[in-house]
Amino acid sequence: MMKTLRFLHLWVGLILGLPLLALGLSGTVLVLEPELRGLFGPSSPSAAADAAPHGVAEVVAAAAAVAPPGAKPAAYMAPSAPGGTATVRFQAPRRAPGGEGAPAGAQGGPQGGPQGAPQAGGPQGGPPQRGGPGGMPGISVHIDPVTLAVVKTPGLDATIGWFHRLHGNLLIQDRSGRDLVGYLGIIMTALGVTGLVLWWPRPGQWRQAFIVRKSAKGLRFHRELHGAAGIWGLVVFLIVSFTGVAIAFPQTIAAGIGALLPMTAQTQGFAVPKVAVLEGGEPATVDEAVAIATAAAPRAGLALRGTSLPQSPDQAIRVMLAPAGGDAASAVTLMVDPWARQVVEVRDPGAQAAGNKVTGWMRPLHEGEGLGPVYRVLVALSGLLPTLFVITGTTMWWKKRQNRKANAAKAAAILKSAA
């Protein structure tokens, strides 16, 4: 049994090492996206300290003026701090069979997002992981909400957007890329579990199993580093791997959780409820929807974090509110019917059934949110583990192979001399 497990652990890791490495490294980059934007992004235009920001609709209009033709605004993300920039996400125009671009469809946002995340939003308020139907890349435009000036970060946006697409669908431009990432998450989870079984020390060897001895060299060094890094990072590694599966297959995971825990019916992931279109009526604007959601908020002290922008008349508007400095795990999401001008669904982390709370935590846990800065650092470091595992695992396999060849050569030489 252990021999078969060791064989599978080795060869699955060797064969799938590169895509697993790509997912891990890209995940680390995305967790650190706010720091990267602060480090490499330009400072926003200065404005008077007491100047009031413009409404969401005006910010979206300013962004649309510089967006590529055919791109549809899909989501608005409010500044994460006073004086910061707002971000408007656009669905990239789809390519028709004849090669001409067409606007993205109504259900363009990725599925499996956090409870309350605006449609088409990516981790940490960055570019979307999957920009539209078929995993098409999205477009982000950054706007100073006070001056309505465009804050240009083309190189940074392109680079981070590439990492989002790599992590979200391995750069494959259809649903199969997202599914492939989900299956790789399952494999990564299985490698973590099998690694624990193979690492399990014998009696009296527990202390040595957690460290890399100074005297370790060659094959022994790589074996001890592989095991020690794996066991110290195992819990976070498994959390990130499993939650990645949940993001890729939200309905399947939600059904499994619902079979174990109480769970109320609600729209899953980035989906928004369908609403009845009022013939001859005028739907509420996005600013009106935000005001309706704010007035219906379950508690005071919540501010706008982001909102979806409907892709068709029969879509509700998703408004996400959070306390100052709060992240996705603490956010409240309200679905507003723009025709009836009323809230039709509320997702409040503090008042949800147990199963809904579990599914709502999937993406925040995956992205390092909700449990403080130490957990976020651990999630970022966990993305480096696949690279370490690939290097040490491949080195162990190669050194064992070389040792077998050397031993075989010695045995042949002994037999030849004896003859």
MARMARFI-361201 format. One record per atom (N, C-alpha, C): residue in one letter; x, y, z. Coordinates in steps of 0.2 Angstrom, whole numbers, plus 5000, padded with zeros to 4 digits. Example, Ala and Ser with C-alpha at 12.3 -4.5 7.8 and 13.67 -1.06 7.14 Angstrom:
a506649725039a506249785039a506649845039s506449895035s506849955036s506450005039
END
This chain:
m500449945000m500050005000m500450065000m500950075005m501450135005m501850134999k502050084996k502450084990k502050114984t501350094983t500950124978t500850194980l500650214986l500550284988l501150324986r501750304987r502350334986r502450344978f502350294975f502350294967f501950344965l501250344967l500750394964l500950464966h501150474973h501350544975h501950574971l502450524969l503050554965l502850564958w502550524955w502450534948w501850584946v501350584950v500850644949v501250714950g501650714955g501950774957g502450794951l502850744948l503250754943l502950774937i502350744935i502050754929i501650824929l501350834934l500950894935l501350954939g501950944939g502350994943g502351064941l502351074934l502351144931l501751184932p501151144930p500551184931p500351204939l500551154943l500451164950l500951224953l501551224950l501951274952l501751344949a501451344943a501151404941a500551434945l500151384947l499551404951l499851434958g500351404961g500551424967g500851494967l501351504962l501651564961l501251624960s500751614955s500251664953s499851684959g499651634963g499251644969g499651694974t500251684975t500651724979t500651794977v500751804970v500751874967v500051904968l499551864968l498851894968l498651914976v498951874980v498851894987v499151954989l499751964986l500152024987l499952084982e499452074979e499252134974e499252204977p498852214983p498852274985p499552304986e500052264989e500652294990e501052314984l500952264979l501252274972l500952344969r500352354970r500052414967r500252474970g500352474977g500652524981g501352544979l501752484978l502452494976l502552524969f502152494964f502352514957f501852554954g501252564957g500752604954g500852684955p500552724951p500652794952p500252824958s500452874961s499952904966s499452934962s498852934966s498252964963s498253044962p497953074958p497953154958p497753184964s498053234966s497853264972s497153304972a496853304977a496153334978a496153364985a495653414985a495553444992a495353394997a495553395003a495453345008a494653345009d494353395009d493653395010d493153395004a493453374998a493053374992a492653304992a492053314990a491653254990a491753214984p491753154984p491853104978p491153114974h491253094967h490653094963h490353024964g489753024961g489352964962g489552904958v489352844959v489552794955v489452794948a488852824946a488752824939a489152874935e489352934938e489852974935e490552944935v490752904940v491452874939v491452824934v490852784933v490852734928v490852774921a490452824920a490452864914a491152884912a491552914917a492252934916a492652874913a492552814916a492952764914a492752734907a492152734906a491852714900a492152754894a492252814895a492552864890a493252844887v493552804892v494252784889v494352714888a493752674890a493752604889a493752584881p493952524879p493952504872p493252504870p493152514863p492452514860p492152444861g491552434863g491152374864g491252344871a491752374875a491752344882a491252374887k490952324890k490352344895k490552344902p490352404905p490552404912p490152354916a490552314921a490252254924a490252264932a490752304934a490752314942a491152374943y490952404949y491252464952y491552444959m492152454960m492452444966m492652514969a492452524975a492552594979a493252594981p493552654982p494252654985p494252624991s494852584992s494952544999s495152595004a495352655003a495452705008a495352775006p495252815010p495152885008p495752915004g495552944999g496052974994g496252924989g496052864989g496252814984g495852814978t495952774973t495652774967t495052714967a494552734963a494052684962a494152644955t493952584955t494052544949t493452524946v493352534940v492852504936v493052454931r492752394932r492852334928r492452334922f492752314916f492352304910f492452234907q491852204905q491952144901q492252154894a492752124892a493052134886a492552114880p492552144875p492152124869p492252054867r491752014866r491851944864r492051944856r492351894854r492551884847r492051844844a491651864839a491151824836a491551784831p491251724828p491551684824p491851714818g491551764816g491851804810g492451844812g492651854818g493151894820g493051964823e492351984823e492252044825e492052044832g492152094836g492052104843g491252114844a491052084850a490352094852a490352104859p489852144862p489852144869p489752084873a490052074879a489952014883a489252004885g489051934886g488451924888g488251944895a487551934896a487251954902a487551924908q487751854908q488051824914q488751814913g489051874913g489751874911g490251864917g489951874923g490451864929g490651794931p491151784934p491351724936p490951694942q490851634942q490451604947q490951584953g490551574959g490951544965g491351604969g491151664968g491451714971g491251724979p491551764982p491351774989p490651794990q490351784996q489751814997q489851884997g489451914993g489451994993g489952024988a490351984984a490852014980a490452034974p490652094971p490352124965p490452074959q490052074955q490152034949q490752054945a491152004943a491752014939a492352044943g492252044950g492852074954g493352014955g493952034956g494451984957g494651994964p495151954967p495451954973p495752024975q495652044981q495852104984q495752164979g495152164976g494952224972g495352234966g495652174963g496052184957g495652164951p496052154945p495652134939p495352064940p494852054936p494451994937p494851934935q494651874939q495051814937q494751784930r494151794929r493851764923r493451824921g493651854915g493251924914g492551914911g492451854908g491751854905g491651784903p491151774899p490951704896p491551674893g491751614895g492251584891g492951604894g492951634900g493551654903g493951714899m493551754896m493851814892m494151864897p494751894896p495051934900p494652004901g494652024907g494252094908g494752154908i494452204908i494852274908i494652314914s495152344917s495052384923s495252454921v494852504924v495052574923v495052604930h495552634932h495552664938h495452744938i495052764942i494752834942i494852864949d495052934949d495052964955d494252994956p493952964961p493252984962p493053054963v493553094965v493453164966v493553204960t494153194957t494253234951t494053204944l493853134944l493653094939l494253094934a494853104936a495453094932a495553024931v495852994926v496052924925v496752914927v496852864932v497452854934v497752794930k498252804926k498452754921k498952714924t498852644924t499352594926t499352534921p499452554914p499352504909p499852444910g500452454911g500952394912g500752354918l500652384924l500452354930l499852314929d499252344926d498652314925d498752254921a499152254915a499252204911a499552144914t500052164918t500452104922t500052074927i499652114931i499252074936i498652044933g498352074927g497852034924g498051974921w498651964919w498951904916w499051854922f499251874927f499251824933f498551804935h498051844935h497451824937h497151774932r497251784925r497051734920r497451664921l498051674923l498451614924l498251574930h498051614935h497851574941h497151554940g496751594937g496051574936g495851524931n496251514925n496051464920n496651444916l497251454919l497851434915l497951464908l497651524907l497651554901l497251524895i496851474897i496351444893i495751484892q495551504886q495051544885q494351514884d494151464888d493451444889d493451404896r492851384897r492651354903r493151294905s493451264900s493851204902s494451224906g494651284905g495251314909g495051314916r494451344918r494251344925r494151274928d493851234924d493751164926d494451134928l494951144923l495651114924l495951134930v495851204932v496151234938v495751194944g495151184944g494751144949g495051074950y495151044945y495450974945y496150974948l496551024946l497251034949l497151044956g496651084958g496551094966g496451034969i496050984966i495850924969i496550884970i496950884965i497550844965i498050874970m498050944970m498450974975m498250954983t497650954984t497350924990t497550854992a497450814986a497650744987a498450734988l498850774985l499550774986l499750794994g499350844996g499450865003g499250805008v498750775007v498550715011v499050655011t499150635005t499650585004t500350595006g500550665006g501150685008g501150675016l500650695019l500550685027l500650605028v500350565025v500350495026v501150475025l501450495020l502150475018l502650505023w502450565026w502950595030w502850565037w502250535039w502150515046w502750475049p503050505054p503650475057p503550405061r504050375062r504050315066r504150335073p503950295078p504050305085p504750325086g504850385090g505550405092g505850445087q505550465081q505850505076q505450565075w504950585079w504550645078w504950705078r505350715082r505750785082r506150795076q506450745074q506850745067q506350765061a505750735062a505350745056a505150815055f505150865060f504950935059f505550975057i506150955057i506750995055i507150975050v507651015047v508150995043v508751005046r509050945047r509750945051r510250975048k510751015051k511251045049k511750995045s511750935047s512250885044s511950855038a511250875036a510950845030a511250865024k511450825019k511750845013k511450805007g511450825001g511250784996g510550764996l510450694995l509750674995l509450685001r509750675007r509450675014r509250755015f509650805012f509450865013f508750885010h508750865004h508150875000h507550835003r507650775005r507050735008r506850775015e507250795019e507050825025e506750895024l507050935019l506750995017l506050985015h505950935010h505250925007h504750905013g504950865018g504550845023g504350895028a504950935030a504850985035a504451045033a504551065026a504151125024a503451095023g503351035021g502651015020g502251005026i502550985031i502150975037i502051045041w502551095040w502351155044w501851195040g501851185033g501351225029g500751185027l500651125030l500151085028l499451115029v499251135035v498551165036v498351215031v498751265030v498651325026v498651295019f499051255017f499151225010f498451195008l498251155013l497551115012l496951165012i496951215016i496451265016i496451295009v496951325007v497051355000v496851314994s497051244995s496951204989s496151184989f495851164995f495151144995f494751204993t494851264996t494451324994t494551344987g495051324984g495151334976g494651294972v494651234975v494151184972v493451214973a493251234978a492651264980a492451324975i492951364974i492851424969i492751394962a493051344960a493051324953a492351284952f492151244958f491551204957f491051224963p490751294963p490451314969p489751274970q489351254964q488751224965q488851154968t489351124966t489551054969t489751054976i490151104978i490351104985i489751124989a489351174987a488851204991a488351144992a488251104987a487751044988a488050994993g488650984993g488950944998g488950975005i489051035006i489051075012i488251075014g487851085010g487151085012g486851015014a487150965012a486950895014a487250885022l487650925024l487950915031l487750965036l487651035033l487451085037l486851125035p486451155040p485851195038p486051245033m485651255028m485851305022m485251335019t485151395018t484551425015t484751435008a484251435004a484351454997a484551524995q485051534991q485251594989q485651594983t485651644979t486051644973t486851624975q487151584971q487751564972q488351604969g488851614972g489451644969g489251714966f489451724960f489351794957f488651804954a488251754954a487651754951a487151804954v486751834951v486251884953v485551864952p485051874956p484451854955p484151884949k483651854945k483251884940k482751924943v482551974939v482052014942v481552034936a480952044938a480452064932a480452134930v480552134923v480552204920v479952234919l479852294922l479252334922l479152374915e478752344911e478652374904e478352454905g478752494902g478552564902g478852604908g479152564912g479452594919g480152614917e480452644922e481152664922e481552634928p482052594927p482452564932p482852614936a482952594942a483352634947a484052634944t484352694945t485052704943t485552664948v486152654947v486552624951v486652664958d486652724957d486752764963d486052764968e485552754964e484852744968e484952674971a485152624968a485252564971a485652554977v486252594976v486652604982v486352634988a485952684987a485552714992a485052674995i484752634991i484152584993i484552534998a485052504996a485452454999a485752485006t485952545006t486252575012t485752585017a485152605015a484552625019a484352555022a484352495019a484152435021a484652395024a485252425025a485852385028a485652365035p485852295037p485652275044p485952305050r486452345049r486752375054r487052445052a487252485056a487552555055a488252545054g488552595051g489352595050g489552555044l489152545039l489352505033l489452555028a489952555024a490052595018a490152555012l490052585006l490052555000l490752524998r490752454997r491352424995r491352414987g490852394984g490752384977g490052374975t489952374969t489352354966t489352324959s488952284957s488852254950s488552304946l488652304940l488252344935l487952294930p487252304930p486852254926p487052244919q487052184917q487252164910q486652154906s486052154909s485352144905s484852174910p484252194907p483752234911p483452184916d483452124916d483152074921d483652054926q484252094927q484652074932q484552124938a484652094944a484652134950a485352164951i485452214955i486052254956i486352224963r486952204963r487252174969r487652234972v487452254978v487852304982v488152274988m488852284988m489252254994m489452314999l489252305005l489352355010l489852325015a490352365018a490752335023a490952395028p491152375034p491352425039p492052455037a492252505039a492852545037a493452495039g493852485034g494352435034g494252365034g493552345033g493352275032g493552245026d493552175026d493652145020d493052105018a493152065013a492552025010a492251985015a492651955020a492351915025a491851945029s491852015030s491452045035s490952085031a490952085024a490452125020a489752095020v489252145019v488552125018v488352135011t488052095008t487852095001t487052105001l486852154997l486152164996l485952164989m485552124987m485252124980m484652164979v484752214974v484252264974v483852254967d483252254967d482852254961d482752324959p483052344953p483052414951p482352434948w481952384947w481252404944w480752414950a480752364955a480352374961a480652424966r481352444965r481652484970r481652454977q481852394978q481852364984q482352304984v482552294990v483052234991v482652174991v482952124987v482652064986v483052004990e483652014992e484051964995e484552004999v484751975005v485252005009v485751945011r486351955011r486851905013r487251945019d487051925025d487451955031d487751895034p488451905034p488851845037p488651835045g488351885048g488251875055g487551845056a487151835051a486451805052a486251755047q486851725044q486651665039q486651595043a486351555039a486451485042a487151455041a487251405045a487951375045a488251365039g487851325034g488051305028g488251365023n487851425024n487951485020n488651515022k488751515029k489351545032k489951515029v489951445029v490451405026v490651425019t490151425015t490251435008t490451505007g490151555011g490351625011g491151635012w491451595016w492151595018w492651575013m492351535008m492851495004m493351545000r493051594997r493551644993r493951684998p493651715003p494151755008p494651705011l494551645013l495051605015l495551595009h495351585003h495851564998h496251624996e496051684998e496351744996e496751775002g496751745008g497051775013g496751825017e496051825016e495651885020e495251855026g495151895030g494651885036g494951855042l495651835042l495951815048l496551855050g496551915048g497151955050g497751945045p498251985047p498851995043p499351935043v499351895049v499751835049v499451785044y498851775044y498551725040y498651745033r498651805031r498751825024r499451815022v499951825027v500651805025v500751735024l500451695028l500451625027l500151595021v499651625019v499351605012v499851625007a500151685007a500651705002a501151655002l501451635008l501951585008l501751515005s501151505006s500951435004s500951424997g500951484993g500951484986g501651464983l502151474988l502851454986l502951384987l502551344991l502651274993l502751234986p502251244981p502251194976p502951204972t503251264972t503951274969t504451234973l504451234979l504951204983l504851124983f504151104982f504051034982f504251004975v504151044970v504451024963v505151014963i505551064966i506251064966i506551004970t506251004976t506550944980t506350884978g505750874976g505450804973g505850784967t505950834962t506250814956t507050794958t507350834962t508050824964t508050754968m507650734972m507650674975m507550614970w507150624966w507050574960w507650564956w507950614954w508550614950w509150584954k509250604960k509750574964k509750504965k509050484967k508950414967k509150374961r508950404955r509050374949r509750364947q510150414949q510850414948q511150364953n510950364959n511250314964n511150244961r510450234959r510350164956r510850144950k510950194946k511350184940k512050164943a512350204948a512950194950a513050124954n512550104957n512550044961n512549984956a512149994950a512149944945a512749934942a513149994941a513749994937a514249954942k514249974948k514749934953k514549864953a513949844953a513749774954a514049734947a513949774942a514149744935a514949734935a515249784938a516049784938a516249724943i515949714948i516049664953i516049594950l515449584946l515349524943l515849514937k516049564934k516449554928k517149534931s517349564937s518049554940s518049484942a517449464945a517449394948a517449344942a517149354936a517249314931a517949304928
END
